[in-house]
């Protein structure tokens, strides 16, 4: 006796041989929500620092806190995202500054950087030790090119090195963190003084060497702090 397969009866509301309807992800809404959360985070963290809650960020973005956590599993990931955005913006400023005439690009970049540090002072310290070390290295490369241009145009003394410019940037960040709430523009005067000194700088022969590239990478990853802690133990 030969058996015959019985055709399967389609489920209710479904025509024979018809595939189940595909569920289309709301990509446009997801992208929009991502942008809203990032923009709100930049505002909130600039105002209140990294202690601000995810609930406050969600409220500022006009979304539920669950939406924030779907995009970012924790606040550290969100802070890393907006610090990375700031890093990419500064790298683009540095790239464009290379096209300015007469070696003025470095000065222009440092002024834009100071403005950015002041505007985002609540989380600007997260640029040091950012998870995307390769992005930090690209920015340093652009700054090194700007320094070389400035030196070739005699706007910066020849003895100044990349490590000296990075130390200047750390100083600007410290000024912004210390005085930004009371005197938001204090960094501008200090930058003017520093630039005037760099134009006429004569580095004494017995001065310690500038911070090297390898040391900059250690500082950026926190390895220097780890090494110091290990040495003390």
N, C-alpha and C positions, 0 to 999 in steps of 0.2 A: 504494500500500500504506500503510495507516494504522498508525502505530506505537502501541504501548500501553506506558505507563509501568509498570514493574515495581515493586511495593511493596518498600520497603526492609526488609531483614531486621533485626529488632531484635537488638541486641548480646546477648551471653550474660548470662543472669540478669536480663534486662530485658523486661518485658511490652510488647507493641505499644502505641504512643501514650502511654506512661507517661513523665512528666518525671523527670529525674534527681533523686534525693533532695536536698533543700536542706540545706546545712550550717549548723546554728544556731550562732552565736557564743556563747561562754560568757560572756555579759554579767555574770552574777552573780559568777563567778570573777574576771573582769577588774576589776570594781568593788572586790571584796574585796582583790585583790592591790594595787590602787592605794592603798587605805586603809592596808594593811599597810606599804607602802613609805614613804608619807608619814609615818606615825606613827613608824616606825623611823628615818627621816631626821631627824625633829625630835629624837629622843632622842640619836642618834649625834652630830649636828652640835652639839647643846647641850653634849655632853660633850667632844668633840674638836675642834670648830671646822670650818671649811669645808675643811680639809686632809684630813678623813676620807675614806677610799676608798669607792667604790661597792660594792666587795666586802664591806666591813664593814657597810654599810647593808643589803645583800641578806641577809647572814648574820643580822643582827638581826631582819629582817622574816620570815625563814624561807622565803625564795624564792631562786631562782637569779638570778645577776647578769644573765642575759639578760632575765629578766622586768623588772628595773629599767630596763634600756636600752630595752625595748619601750615603757615608759611615758614615759621621759625620755631624750632622745638624748644628754645629757651632764649632768655634775654641776651646771653653771650653771643649766640648766633646772629641775633638782630644787630647788636652793637658792631660785630665784625662786618656785617653787610654794609652798614652806613659808613663805617671807617674806610672800608674798601672803596665805596663810592667817592668819598672825599679824596682818597689817594688817586683814583683814576682822574678825577677832575684836575687835581694839581699836576699830574703828569701831562695832561693835555695842555694846561697853561704853560708848562715848561717847554713843551714841544713848539707851541706857537711863539713863545718868547725868543726862540732861536732865530726866528726870521726878522727880528727887530735890528735896526742898523746901529753901527758904532758901539757894539758891545753893551748896549743898554738892557739886554734881555734879562740878565741876572738880577739887576735892581728891580725891574718890573715884576719878575717872578716872586722875589722876596716880599714885595709890597702886597701882591695878591695873596701870597701865603699868609702874611700877617693878618689880613682881613679875614681869611678863612679860619684861622686859628681863633680869632676873636669871635666870629660868628658862631662857631661850633665848639666853644671852649669846654662845654660840658663833657665832651668825649674825645677831644682832639688828642689826648694822651694815648689813645688806643692805636694811633698810627705807628707808634713804636711797639714792636712785637706783633704787628699784624700777621694773620695766618698766611697770607699770600706773599711770602718773602720775595718771590720773583718780581712781583709788582713794585715792591719797595726798591729792589735793585734797579729796575728800569728808571724809576724816578731819580735815583742817585746818578745814574748814567747821564740823564738829561741835565742835572745840576752841574755835573762835571764838565759837560760841553758848554754850558752857559758861563762857567768860570773861565774856561779856556778862551772863549770869545772876549770876555771882559778884559782878560790879561793881554790878549793880542791887540786890543784897542786902548791899552794903557789906562783902563778905568779901575783895575784892581792890580795891586803890586804883584810881581812875579813870584814872590816867596809864599804866597797864600795857597793853601791846598784844600782839596775837597773836605777833609776832616775839619778844617777851620770853618768852612761854610756850614757844615752840619752842626757844629758847636754853636754857631750864631743862631741857627734855627731852634736848637734846644733852648737857648736863652730867650728867644722871642716867646716860645711856648710857656716858659716859666713866668715871664712877665705877665702874659695874658692870664694865666691861672691865678697868679698872686693878686693882681690889681684890676683885672677885667671888670669885676662887678662895680668898682668905684670909679676907676679911670680907664674907660674902655680903649682909649687911644694912646695910652702910655707907651705901648710898644713902638709907635711910629717914631717918637723922638729917639728912642734907643737905637732903632734901625738906622736913622740918619747919622747918629754918632758912630755906629759901627762901620757904616759904609765909608764915612769920611776917613776913619782910621785905616780901612782896608786899601784905600786909594794910595795912601802914603806909607803903608806899613813896611817897616824894615825889621825882619825877624832877627832878634839877637842870636849870635852864634851858639850861645849856651842854652837857648830855649829848648824845652822838650819837643820831640817831633810831633807833628800833627797826628790825629787819630787815623789809623790805617783803614783800608777797605775791610780787611779781615776783622778788625776790632769793631767797625760799624756793624758788621753782620752779627757779631757776638752781642752787641748792645741791643740790636733789633730783635733778636730771638730770646733775650733774657738770659743768655748763657753766661754773661759776665756776672750777673747777680747770683746765678747758681754756683759758679766757680768761687765767688767770694764767700758764699755760705759754707761751701765745702772746706775752704781754707781755714775758716774760723772753727770748724768742728774738730 
